[in-house]
Amino acid sequence: MAKREQIDSIPVNHPVLGPAISVYEDRGQALGVLFLYAAFFFLGLLGVVLGNADLSGGIALLGLAEIAGGIFLTLYSARAAFIAIRRLRQRIALVVGRNGFEYARGNGPVGWDEVATVGDPAAPPDQPRMLRVQLVDPQDYVRRHALSPIAGIELRVHRNDLYLGNGTRLSVAAVQALMNERLAEFRRVANGENRRPPARASRQPRPLRRAGAPKKPRPVP
């Protein structure tokens, strides 16, 4: 590994995923996200206050719109800020192993047999902006991991892709390349390409004839 990759990731032995690479969380980015959504949270509260004022002044339609928008922005910002706080408290963002991967804010380990492709459909293959995983069967994934209703809605919002974002110290392109490499290795093993051909059965050695022993007569045709 390069020097930067040694700082941004570390090899581990995961109990489920096997030999793996743990990628560190980008805490600097998480702190910036926390400040951003803290500001949005207070803007949402301000919208609720202004909406109440407009309702009191007789501007009902505008007041209701401001209150609804303010409540939505407040709740969404509070959730995003909570996720950012969790990112600041954790060290590892993603573990990529021989048998699958595990996202720190996900729903447990995901096997490579559940993954169809890894890539950002909205970006060139070598320049992904976000880390996204396309599933083989999204409905089976929902059942297998017992997703909550909110997590199920988020999966549908992201077009049935697992949205892992870009919150790792390693670049999105580097993490995507690592995941695709492990996915290809898993499929090669599953298809039997790494298995050795079966050894040929060895012939049984003929018994040695003692010196001076008469030869057996051959049958006359």
QUIUR-V869060 format. One record per pair of residues at least 4 apart in sequence whose C-alpha atoms are under 7 Angstrom apart, sorted by the first residue. I is the first residue (numbers start at 0). J is the second residue. Records with the same first field share a line. If there is no record, write none. Layout:
BEGIN
I = J ; J
END
This chain:
BEGIN
0 = 4 ; 5
1 = 5
2 = 6
3 = 7
4 = 8
5 = 9
7 = 22 ; 23 ; 168 ; 169
8 = 20 ; 21 ; 22 ; 23
9 = 20 ; 21 ; 22
10 = 19 ; 20 ; 21
11 = 18 ; 19 ; 20 ; 21
12 = 17 ; 18 ; 19
13 = 17 ; 18 ; 19
16 = 96 ; 97 ; 98 ; 99 ; 100
17 = 96 ; 97 ; 98
18 = 96 ; 97
19 = 94 ; 95 ; 96 ; 97
20 = 94 ; 95 ; 96
21 = 91 ; 93 ; 94 ; 95
22 = 91 ; 92 ; 93 ; 94 ; 167
23 = 90 ; 91 ; 92 ; 167 ; 168
24 = 86 ; 90 ; 91 ; 92 ; 166 ; 167 ; 168
25 = 29 ; 166 ; 167 ; 168
26 = 30 ; 86 ; 87
27 = 31
28 = 32 ; 166
29 = 33 ; 83 ; 86 ; 87
30 = 34 ; 83
31 = 35
32 = 36 ; 83
33 = 37 ; 80 ; 83 ; 84
34 = 38
35 = 39
36 = 40 ; 76 ; 79 ; 80
37 = 41 ; 76 ; 80
38 = 42
39 = 43 ; 72 ; 76
40 = 44 ; 72 ; 73 ; 76 ; 77
41 = 45
42 = 46
43 = 47 ; 69 ; 70 ; 72 ; 73
44 = 48 ; 69 ; 73
45 = 49
46 = 50 ; 65 ; 66 ; 69
47 = 51 ; 65 ; 66 ; 69 ; 70
48 = 52
49 = 53 ; 65
50 = 54 ; 62 ; 63 ; 65 ; 66
51 = 55 ; 62
52 = 56
53 = 57 ; 58 ; 59 ; 61 ; 62
54 = 58 ; 59 ; 62
58 = 62
59 = 63
60 = 64
61 = 65
62 = 66
63 = 67
64 = 68
65 = 69
66 = 70
67 = 71
68 = 72
69 = 73
70 = 74
71 = 75
72 = 76
73 = 77
74 = 78
75 = 79
76 = 80
77 = 81
78 = 82
79 = 83
80 = 84
81 = 85
82 = 86
83 = 87
84 = 88
85 = 89
91 = 103
92 = 102 ; 103 ; 167
93 = 101 ; 102 ; 103
94 = 100 ; 101 ; 102
95 = 99 ; 100 ; 101 ; 178
96 = 100
97 = 181 ; 185
98 = 110 ; 111 ; 185
99 = 108 ; 109 ; 110 ; 111
100 = 108 ; 109 ; 110
101 = 107 ; 108 ; 109
106 = 144
109 = 113
111 = 182 ; 185
113 = 134 ; 135
114 = 132 ; 133 ; 134 ; 135
115 = 133 ; 134 ; 135
116 = 132 ; 133
117 = 131 ; 132 ; 133 ; 175 ; 179
118 = 124 ; 130 ; 131 ; 132 ; 175
119 = 127 ; 128 ; 129 ; 130 ; 131
122 = 126 ; 127 ; 128
123 = 127
125 = 172
126 = 172
127 = 171 ; 172
128 = 171
129 = 164 ; 165 ; 171
130 = 162 ; 163 ; 164 ; 165 ; 171 ; 175
131 = 160 ; 161 ; 162 ; 163
132 = 160 ; 161 ; 162
133 = 160 ; 161
134 = 160
136 = 140
137 = 141 ; 159
138 = 142
139 = 143
140 = 144
141 = 145 ; 146 ; 151
146 = 150 ; 151
147 = 151
148 = 152
149 = 153
150 = 154
151 = 155
152 = 156
153 = 157
154 = 158 ; 159 ; 160 ; 161
155 = 159
157 = 162
165 = 171
169 = 173 ; 174
170 = 174
171 = 175
172 = 176
173 = 177
174 = 178
175 = 179
176 = 180
177 = 181
178 = 182
179 = 183
180 = 184
181 = 185
182 = 186
183 = 187
184 = 188
185 = 189
186 = 190
187 = 191 ; 192 ; 193
188 = 192 ; 193
208 = 212
END
